[in-house]
């Protein structure tokens, strides 16, 4: 696999220099989104955790995607995603979310840099017209529970990476799509983001040699639309303090079936790495309907860890497209988190009713 990727890269670079022309110019493109929501949430938890009231949720990102297409047909470019939020989990600013370079042509596409794996990017989940979501979504922001310390990755979404190595420095290849089929593969030396040279070789518990593969099939047959995806990832996690090495793995499947504006679908993911808080599975299922500027959806998800922690989420929403890149909507959601016996964590449930808009530019 390594020889094939390196050979393809060498051919791409050679072709680029052979076909240089002064006529080619850079397309200095950029875009992004801003999601703004206001909702009333009621949370039923232990004494001293009364979070009932109106809350505001936002998510924003600006994406810089300059590219250039040479006369030989090769396109080179970068994708730099600037976070528009004050801080992320734990209050530590994550100014740049993902940052990578790419080259694409008739051979497919190669990505180099800080980005999710091929399997992650090729996945499908339950259809949902809202921007709140319950698959890697924001419902937990309105209904506080054990998500920050427990349900990150598996148990919280089917879009999960090996031992949660999101946005690691990696190289990824995507094949051209043939008759609806496409495959992809990724490799990361370690789980570090942005600068992989900062790995502390004296620290135990380091994740390394991370491989991911994915495949999907996307096609239309008259009024029918089909999208099916599957992925598998694995790596090596060195045991801390002399413990035995672990071989974390993750696999997931997803499907969307559409007809005349109606889409039904769902996904399933499982993670295994012998660390109970990261061992578990997740699934979601849903249905959506779109007609003209209107959209509506109903989704459900369930995540469960080997610790016994379990979380159920329900979300219904309706949206209306006001104009190019401007969508308004309303939603109602319910979350029920049940803490595992003996974990010392707290069970919580609650609901939220809200409205807002999303801007895509």
PLY file of the C-alpha trace (Angstrom):
ply
format ascii 1.0
element vertex 361
property float x
property float y
property float z
element edge 360
property int vertex1
property int vertex2
end_header
0.00 0.00 0.00
2.81 2.43 0.91
4.62 1.77 -2.41
1.42 2.35 -4.37
0.71 5.66 -2.61
4.29 6.90 -3.01
4.34 5.88 -6.66
1.07 7.69 -7.35
2.37 10.81 -5.60
5.59 10.76 -7.64
3.66 10.50 -10.91
1.40 13.36 -9.86
4.32 15.66 -9.02
6.20 14.71 -12.19
3.13 15.44 -14.28
2.68 18.77 -12.59
6.17 20.02 -13.49
5.92 18.64 -17.02
2.69 20.49 -17.73
3.29 23.88 -16.12
1.76 26.84 -17.91
1.63 30.56 -17.14
-2.10 30.60 -17.94
-2.99 28.77 -14.72
-4.06 31.06 -11.87
-5.02 30.50 -8.25
-8.66 30.45 -7.21
-8.57 32.17 -3.79
-11.82 30.69 -2.57
-13.24 30.79 0.94
-16.53 30.11 2.72
-17.94 28.85 5.98
-20.99 28.69 8.18
-22.52 30.12 11.34
-25.19 28.30 13.35
-27.14 30.29 15.95
-29.76 28.69 18.21
-31.85 29.73 21.21
-33.62 27.05 23.21
-35.40 26.42 26.48
-34.05 23.35 28.26
-35.35 21.48 31.29
-32.86 19.13 32.96
-33.71 16.56 35.62
-30.58 15.74 37.59
-29.34 15.65 41.18
-29.83 18.49 43.63
-27.69 21.50 42.80
-27.72 20.91 39.04
-30.77 22.94 38.02
-30.02 23.93 34.44
-33.61 24.83 33.53
-33.78 27.97 31.41
-33.01 29.58 28.08
-29.60 28.90 26.57
-27.79 30.07 23.45
-25.76 27.75 21.22
-23.46 28.68 18.36
-21.07 26.91 16.05
-19.05 28.71 13.40
-16.18 28.09 11.05
-14.44 29.90 8.21
-12.87 27.69 5.55
-10.04 28.89 3.30
-9.73 26.67 0.20
-7.38 28.22 -2.39
-6.60 25.94 -5.34
-5.06 25.95 -8.78
-5.77 23.68 -11.76
-2.85 23.27 -14.12
-3.14 22.78 -17.87
-2.31 19.09 -17.38
-5.54 18.67 -15.41
-4.00 18.32 -11.93
-5.51 20.43 -9.15
-3.43 21.45 -6.12
-4.83 23.24 -3.10
-5.18 23.55 0.64
-8.06 23.48 3.11
-7.61 25.49 6.33
-10.57 25.62 8.71
-10.61 28.48 11.22
-12.83 27.94 14.25
-15.32 30.73 15.01
-15.97 29.78 18.65
-14.33 31.23 21.75
-13.13 27.87 23.05
-13.70 24.15 22.78
-14.11 21.40 25.37
-12.23 22.28 28.56
-11.91 25.94 27.60
-8.74 25.48 25.52
-8.94 27.42 22.24
-8.65 25.29 19.09
-8.07 28.06 16.56
-7.41 25.81 13.57
-9.64 22.74 13.34
-8.29 20.99 10.25
-5.49 21.98 7.88
-4.30 19.93 4.92
-3.02 20.10 1.35
-4.45 18.09 -1.53
-3.79 17.08 -5.12
-6.42 15.53 -7.35
-6.73 14.34 -10.90
-7.78 11.33 -12.93
-5.92 9.08 -10.43
-8.16 10.22 -7.55
-7.24 12.50 -4.66
-4.44 12.63 -2.07
-4.69 14.57 1.21
-1.68 15.40 3.40
-2.09 17.05 6.79
-4.31 17.31 9.84
-7.65 15.75 8.91
-10.02 12.89 9.76
-9.42 9.49 8.20
-10.76 8.22 4.88
-13.25 5.94 6.64
-14.60 8.80 8.73
-15.04 11.09 5.74
-16.78 8.40 3.68
-19.36 7.49 6.36
-23.13 8.05 6.39
-25.53 8.42 9.32
-29.25 8.89 9.89
-30.71 11.77 7.81
-31.32 14.98 9.77
-32.35 18.39 8.41
-31.41 20.28 11.60
-27.98 21.59 12.53
-28.41 20.36 16.13
-28.01 16.65 15.42
-27.69 13.60 17.65
-24.92 11.88 15.67
-21.83 13.90 16.55
-24.31 16.67 17.34
-25.02 19.47 19.80
-28.06 18.27 21.76
-25.78 17.60 24.73
-24.87 21.29 24.88
-28.44 22.07 26.00
-28.75 19.05 28.32
-25.54 18.68 30.38
-24.57 15.08 31.18
-21.44 12.96 31.25
-20.63 13.60 27.57
-17.37 15.53 28.15
-15.69 12.72 30.11
-17.50 9.63 28.81
-19.43 9.84 25.55
-16.74 11.21 23.29
-16.43 9.16 20.15
-18.04 5.75 20.41
-21.19 5.85 22.50
-21.80 9.35 21.18
-21.48 9.03 17.41
-20.88 6.64 14.55
-18.27 9.09 13.21
-15.53 7.78 15.49
-11.78 7.43 15.03
-9.40 4.78 16.40
-8.82 5.69 20.07
-10.30 9.12 19.19
-7.38 10.24 17.01
-9.43 12.96 15.28
-7.55 15.26 12.90
-4.20 13.52 13.28
-1.40 14.28 10.84
-1.96 11.67 8.13
-1.84 10.87 4.45
-5.07 9.80 2.76
-5.92 8.50 -0.70
-9.36 8.45 -2.35
-9.88 6.55 -5.58
-11.97 7.90 -8.46
-15.62 6.86 -8.27
-16.38 3.96 -10.64
-20.04 3.12 -11.28
-20.91 4.59 -7.89
-18.11 2.84 -5.95
-15.22 4.58 -4.22
-12.53 3.40 -1.78
-10.18 5.29 0.51
-7.25 4.57 2.81
-5.34 6.54 5.45
-2.15 6.17 7.48
-0.94 8.17 10.49
2.34 7.52 12.26
0.85 8.68 15.56
-2.18 10.40 17.03
-0.69 13.89 17.23
-2.36 16.88 15.60
-0.78 19.79 13.73
2.86 18.88 14.49
3.61 15.16 14.74
7.24 15.86 15.66
6.13 16.80 19.18
5.57 13.17 20.26
7.19 12.46 23.64
8.93 9.14 23.06
9.40 8.67 26.82
5.67 8.76 27.55
3.66 5.56 27.81
0.25 5.03 26.25
1.18 6.49 22.88
-0.99 5.64 19.87
0.88 4.88 16.65
0.69 3.16 13.25
-2.96 4.03 12.64
-4.54 2.54 9.51
-8.03 3.29 8.19
-9.87 2.03 5.14
-13.32 2.96 3.88
-15.61 2.31 0.95
-18.98 3.61 -0.16
-21.46 3.27 -2.97
-23.50 6.30 -4.06
-25.90 6.17 -7.01
-29.34 7.12 -8.30
-31.84 4.96 -10.16
-34.56 7.21 -11.50
-36.25 8.67 -8.41
-34.35 6.32 -6.06
-31.14 7.41 -4.32
-28.78 4.97 -2.61
-25.77 5.60 -0.36
-24.04 2.75 1.51
-20.75 3.00 3.43
-18.44 0.86 5.55
-15.10 1.46 7.24
-12.48 -0.18 9.47
-9.60 1.28 11.44
-6.89 -0.04 13.74
-3.69 1.04 15.45
-1.27 0.22 18.27
-1.54 1.81 21.71
1.55 1.34 23.85
0.66 0.41 27.41
1.53 3.01 30.04
3.68 1.92 32.96
4.79 -1.32 31.32
1.28 -2.57 30.57
0.75 -4.72 27.50
0.25 -3.01 24.16
-3.34 -2.67 22.95
-4.67 -2.90 19.41
-7.64 -0.50 19.29
-10.07 -1.01 16.43
-13.20 0.66 15.14
-15.66 -0.27 12.44
-18.87 1.29 11.22
-21.60 0.90 8.62
-24.19 3.37 7.30
-26.96 3.54 4.72
-29.30 6.17 3.26
-32.18 5.32 0.92
-34.15 8.10 -0.75
-37.25 8.37 -2.88
-39.30 11.43 -3.92
-37.92 13.66 -1.17
-38.09 11.02 1.58
-34.84 9.62 3.00
-34.54 6.84 5.56
-31.29 5.57 6.99
-29.02 4.94 9.90
-25.62 3.78 11.02
-23.83 1.51 13.49
-20.34 1.79 14.97
-18.30 -0.25 17.41
-15.01 0.53 19.13
-12.73 -1.93 20.89
-9.44 -1.11 22.61
-9.67 -2.88 25.99
-10.22 0.43 27.80
-13.77 0.15 29.18
-14.57 3.83 28.83
-13.75 3.61 25.11
-15.29 0.20 24.46
-18.86 0.26 23.25
-21.22 0.73 20.36
-23.58 3.29 18.86
-26.41 3.31 16.38
-28.82 5.85 14.96
-31.87 5.68 12.72
-34.03 8.37 11.17
-36.24 9.66 8.40
-36.35 13.04 6.65
-38.54 14.71 4.04
-37.71 17.68 1.81
-40.03 19.51 -0.55
-39.21 22.91 -2.01
-37.74 25.11 0.74
-39.20 22.90 3.52
-37.51 20.07 5.38
-38.46 17.88 8.34
-36.79 14.97 10.14
-37.10 12.60 13.08
-34.03 10.78 14.45
-33.10 8.50 17.33
-29.74 7.32 18.64
-28.43 4.96 21.30
-24.91 4.72 22.67
-23.68 2.22 25.25
-20.27 1.65 26.81
-18.84 -1.45 28.47
-18.95 0.49 31.75
-22.77 0.27 31.59
-23.23 3.95 30.70
-26.03 4.38 28.17
-27.50 7.40 26.39
-30.69 7.67 24.34
-31.45 10.75 22.22
-34.52 11.79 20.23
-34.69 14.81 17.91
-37.45 16.19 15.69
-37.00 19.31 13.57
-38.34 21.39 10.72
-36.43 23.87 8.53
-37.26 26.46 5.89
-34.83 27.91 3.36
-35.32 31.70 3.39
-32.81 32.35 0.63
-29.38 31.32 -0.69
-27.40 30.05 2.28
-29.99 31.16 4.85
-32.02 28.47 6.64
-34.32 28.94 9.65
-35.63 26.11 11.78
-37.19 24.82 14.98
-36.59 21.62 16.91
-37.48 19.61 19.99
-35.15 17.07 21.56
-35.00 14.67 24.49
-31.95 13.03 26.10
-31.78 10.27 28.72
-28.37 9.41 30.16
-28.10 6.43 32.51
-24.87 6.10 34.46
-23.23 2.70 34.81
-23.45 0.99 38.19
-20.47 1.70 40.40
-19.04 4.42 38.15
-19.87 7.26 40.52
-21.40 9.20 37.65
-24.85 10.82 37.70
-27.89 9.88 35.60
-29.54 12.83 33.83
-32.47 13.37 31.49
-34.06 16.44 29.96
-35.63 18.08 26.94
-35.08 21.20 24.83
-37.34 23.25 22.56
-35.61 25.78 20.37
-35.28 27.75 17.19
-32.59 29.53 15.22
-30.92 29.81 11.83
-27.89 28.61 9.90
-25.88 30.72 7.47
-23.75 29.09 4.78
-21.49 31.42 2.84
0 1
1 2
2 3
3 4
4 5
5 6
6 7
7 8
8 9
9 10
10 11
11 12
12 13
13 14
14 15
15 16
16 17
17 18
18 19
19 20
20 21
21 22
22 23
23 24
24 25
25 26
26 27
27 28
28 29
29 30
30 31
31 32
32 33
33 34
34 35
35 36
36 37
37 38
38 39
39 40
40 41
41 42
42 43
43 44
44 45
45 46
46 47
47 48
48 49
49 50
50 51
51 52
52 53
53 54
54 55
55 56
56 57
57 58
58 59
59 60
60 61
61 62
62 63
63 64
64 65
65 66
66 67
67 68
68 69
69 70
70 71
71 72
72 73
73 74
74 75
75 76
76 77
77 78
78 79
79 80
80 81
81 82
82 83
83 84
84 85
85 86
86 87
87 88
88 89
89 90
90 91
91 92
92 93
93 94
94 95
95 96
96 97
97 98
98 99
99 100
100 101
101 102
102 103
103 104
104 105
105 106
106 107
107 108
108 109
109 110
110 111
111 112
112 113
113 114
114 115
115 116
116 117
117 118
118 119
119 120
120 121
121 122
122 123
123 124
124 125
125 126
126 127
127 128
128 129
129 130
130 131
131 132
132 133
133 134
134 135
135 136
136 137
137 138
138 139
139 140
140 141
141 142
142 143
143 144
144 145
145 146
146 147
147 148
148 149
149 150
150 151
151 152
152 153
153 154
154 155
155 156
156 157
157 158
158 159
159 160
160 161
161 162
162 163
163 164
164 165
165 166
166 167
167 168
168 169
169 170
170 171
171 172
172 173
173 174
174 175
175 176
176 177
177 178
178 179
179 180
180 181
181 182
182 183
183 184
184 185
185 186
186 187
187 188
188 189
189 190
190 191
191 192
192 193
193 194
194 195
195 196
196 197
197 198
198 199
199 200
200 201
201 202
202 203
203 204
204 205
205 206
206 207
207 208
208 209
209 210
210 211
211 212
212 213
213 214
214 215
215 216
216 217
217 218
218 219
219 220
220 221
221 222
222 223
223 224
224 225
225 226
226 227
227 228
228 229
229 230
230 231
231 232
232 233
233 234
234 235
235 236
236 237
237 238
238 239
239 240
240 241
241 242
242 243
243 244
244 245
245 246
246 247
247 248
248 249
249 250
250 251
251 252
252 253
253 254
254 255
255 256
256 257
257 258
258 259
259 260
260 261
261 262
262 263
263 264
264 265
265 266
266 267
267 268
268 269
269 270
270 271
271 272
272 273
273 274
274 275
275 276
276 277
277 278
278 279
279 280
280 281
281 282
282 283
283 284
284 285
285 286
286 287
287 288
288 289
289 290
290 291
291 292
292 293
293 294
294 295
295 296
296 297
297 298
298 299
299 300
300 301
301 302
302 303
303 304
304 305
305 306
306 307
307 308
308 309
309 310
310 311
311 312
312 313
313 314
314 315
315 316
316 317
317 318
318 319
319 320
320 321
321 322
322 323
323 324
324 325
325 326
326 327
327 328
328 329
329 330
330 331
331 332
332 333
333 334
334 335
335 336
336 337
337 338
338 339
339 340
340 341
341 342
342 343
343 344
344 345
345 346
346 347
347 348
348 349
349 350
350 351
351 352
352 353
353 354
354 355
355 356
356 357
357 358
358 359
359 360
